[in-house]
Amino acid sequence: MSDLPFDPPRKSHAKVAGKMLCLAFAMFGFGYLMVPLYDIICDITGLNGKTGRVSVAEANATQTELVAEDREIIVEFVASINQGGSWIFKPMEKTMTVTPGKMYQASYYAENLSSSPVVAQATPSVSPFAAAKYFNKTECFCFTRQAFEPNGSKDMPLTFIIDPDLPINVDRVTLSYTFFRSPDQS
Amino acid sequence: MSSNDVTHHAADDHNHDHGDDHGHHGPAPGLMRWVTTTNHKDIGTLYLWFSLVMFFIGGAMALVIRAELFQPGIQIVDPMFFNSMTTMHAIVMIFGVVMPAFVGLANWMIPMMIGAPDMALPRLNNWSFWIMPFAFTIMLSTLFMDSGGPAGGWTLYPPLVLQMGDSFAFVIFAIHFLGISSVMGSINIVATIFNMRAPGMTFMKMPMFVWTWLITAYLLIATIPVFAGAVTMLLTDRYFGTSFFSAAGGGDPVMFQHIFWFFGHPEVYILILPAFGIVSSIIPTFARKELFGYDSMVYATASIAFLSFIVWAHHMFTTGMPLAGELFFMFSTMLISVPTGVKVFNWVATMWRGAMTFETPMLFAIGFVIMFTVGGLSGLMLAITPADIQYHDTYFVVAHFHYVLVPGAIYSLMAATYYWLPKWTGNMYDEKLGKMHFWISTIFVNVLFFPMHFVGLAGMPRRIPDYSLQFADWNMIATIGAFGFGFSQLMFVYIIVKCVRGGEKATAEVWEGARGLEWTVASPAPYHTFETAPTIEPSTVTR
């Protein structure tokens, strides 16, 4: 054994290095795959306060199917502005008392205080997180971007229904909107 | 698997035209030797000198931080510069010191430990190193730009990091370069270990340092690209209108933390697994006993590597995770203490009833075992979710990770340097100075980091240039420790330079109890070693 020459087959280096390089590229892709995975996991579990979105038909089905008449839930509305944009942004009602399974409408008021047209986007969050996936909206100003004239204002409606399956220990749900200036404008 | 390898090598013809064209001559003369070299020992030396230089740059940054924190109030630097010091100190120490130093040791030692003539891909090896000085030139140049260096923390959390000045793009590109360097270096190490082992050097005969590096290389290849992806997303968010982390465009800044820590947690094991390998080499030598529980060491290392992929969110307990998530990440994190405990007990069992002597490498190795365990225990405290919500972003966290990284990873690097320096230079280092270096460092490192536990538990936040008066005394003590520790590292440089220049000649074996192939070649190790595969005998393997 002792005098064996050392000459590793060169081909196998390329093979091992190639495999490792593939692993590196695959993991680079996996980093990007985490983006859709993150959204899917948040949607399924309602983590991160991402609220559900249902069609009107689905909502009507729930409404006729089961209304938890004996439960009262207090819904609180919160508004905040990202990075101090020149806005007025506030809920029209601060709280509402609702019955799960029934559809309700609420609205937010926004006013552009700057003298140029602005496009804005609101993002919702529900607290406690456990309630997020039971908080369904059929219509919301957060579904689309909102355009504002210079010094323009508007009332922005949202229609929601709380699923009667909402965990029994939840009697107060906070819906918070953050108002962002849309990023893709100069 | 291993027996196949043996027959494979045996079947090959004698042929010397492998590897680089330099063949069997000595090093090329002049400065170009270092630029064009493909020799694993030259490249290892380049990596080690590079990380030593970066150690002092990163250390100087730490001293700026500690000088500012000597007293409450803002005295020396403005808060923005303070923040870029904390950020840069971390980036330099992680990517410029600990990682390159381990890669340098891997370059020097792995071929000699497995009986290979060189690394598998020598030209790639040259590239892996020479990317680094350029990447760090770009990185450090941001400090001199109008907008200042990165100041949002090394974790680069958006949206803060996206508000950085124009140096942002330079930081991202430097990180990309560093990542490419690490991945290429790791691919080389995996290819070397898989293909270049001498006949008879089976996987379960490999020294622990080789094992830990094989697993580390896998971690690097699997996680650095994820980090590259995350910083690329930051780059496109900033300059190309994407909204990965911008809530306004439908993204989520918390998602960055998930992607970052999916890389970031394995990264902390990248910084410590090779240290485990070094300590597993040194303790048996000076205890004059075989490493206790070699197999369990291998399996423990692999378990730690696996678990490192499923614990990332323990860095994010305060982001508002659901209870199930908090419990999962708490228990999986605590589970890591089982394989780590196996390693610590194995080191202690190796020393048990050994004929121990306490030369400098052994002192640093024992210091590692004790003080790394201190850092490990505070890590366990941080794993407890309800407690972590109190400890999060306080100096307790700073104390924890500095205990595992300074008297942990850095001590292992110093131990390795003293252990193999006679093999690299052919001269013995000054043992008296080495011991002095150890004791002075150990006293000051504890003066520096131990008080951070107290101020952290009392609620002092990290990454802030000012603090409340009640933290003043311990901060003053920590700063004294920092300057003591920092300046005592000049001894380290002096000892190395003195040893390179001359000294008592070292024998081939160097240490009485040393086993392993690297001790069968002359000291200093010839420019080319094991051009003919060595014979693997029980006396030449570490087990």
Interface residues (C-beta under 8 A of the other chain):
Chain A: M1 S2 D3 L4 P5 F6 D7 P8 P9 R10 S12 H13 V16 A17 M20 L21 L23 A24 F25 M27 F28 G29 F30 G31 Y32 M34 V35 Y38 T45 L47 N48 N82 Q121 T123 F129 A130 T178 F180 R181 S182 P183 D184
Chain B: H8 H9 A10 D12 D13 H14 N15 H16 H18 G115 A116 P117 A120 L121 L124 V183 S186 I187 N188 V190 A191 F194 N195 M196 A198 P199 G200 I221 A222 T223 I224 P225 V226 F227 A228 G229 A230 M233 G241 S243 F244 S246 A247 A248 G249 G250 D252 V254 M255 H258 I259 F262 G320 M321 P322 G325 F530 E531 T532 A533 P534 T535
